[in-house]
Structure formats: structure tokens, C-alpha cells
């Protein structure tokens, strides 16, 4: 517990010292996100995701996201998504420190679900589908080019692929310029 407190204090002091340091994703900036997470009540491998974002204005970014989830509910199947994303960044509105980036957005695009031949059709829509995910997230820039990120949201808002399913993602963001 003592080590946790020491690390927490170090991170907080570091972030305060960097208050005038890096700027979050803004106009003309690009960032790459990679990570993993948890989703729904599924068992099996944690999902992986990667994507890129481009700052359009100080408060809006667009980009893409690719993700893969392999899970086992007795049937062993997977879901692959490739989605466009659009985010609104609340930093200006909330007057946040430059080391923080708080945003919310939507991802929209195709999803392909694979399953064994004997998988019951009523459990899921197998094959090619279209999905919309909603999420909120944040980043903490601990250096000029790197940040820790986390997102929480619902995948499959429309149409219903596996039912609206909650997810949590976490990973790293690398700013490219």
C-alpha cells in the first residue's frame, strides 16, 4: 500500500509540474492509440484495439479504430470491427490543464462476427454487420508525446449485434506531431 501511495503522489506532482507542457490532441495534431480492455460479461481473451486520430479543430477530432475480440461462451467466436470515429474534446469548455484530454464520441462502421457452423443463429448476427458505438474517455499526457488513455462505453448501439454491450478500454496514446 505504501508503494501505491508513493507512486500516486509522484504521478500527481509530475502532472502538476508539466501543467504547461504538452497540449492534448488539437488542430493539426495526430495520435495513435493502442490498448486492450474488457467488454460485457464475455469470457476469453481481452479485446485489442488500435487506431489513429486527427485534430480538425481545437475541440474536434476524427479518425479510425480497429478492434478484435475473441471470446468463449461455449461456442468460441470472434468479432472484428473497423470503424470511423468522431470525438468532441471538452478541454476548452472545462478549462482543463494541458496534460488532460477529456472527450466523448461515436464510432461507426462494419463489424464481422465469426462463429462455428453449429452456432445458433438466434444468439447473434453472424457475418458482416454494421455497428455504432458510443463512449467517453480521457487521456493523461505524462510526456510530450505519450499518454495513458481510458474509455468506457457501449458497443453495438445500433443495430443489435450482440446486444448493447458495455466496454472499458485502456492503453497508450502516441502523439506523432
Protein Blocks (a to p, Z undefined) as FASTA:
>chain_A
ZZmmmmmmmmmmmmmmmmmmccdddehiacdddddddedjbecjddddddddddfblmbc
cddddddddddehjopadddddddddddfklmnopafkbccddddddddddddddfklcf
klpcehjdddddddddddddfbfkbccddddddehkbccfkopaddddddddddfZZ
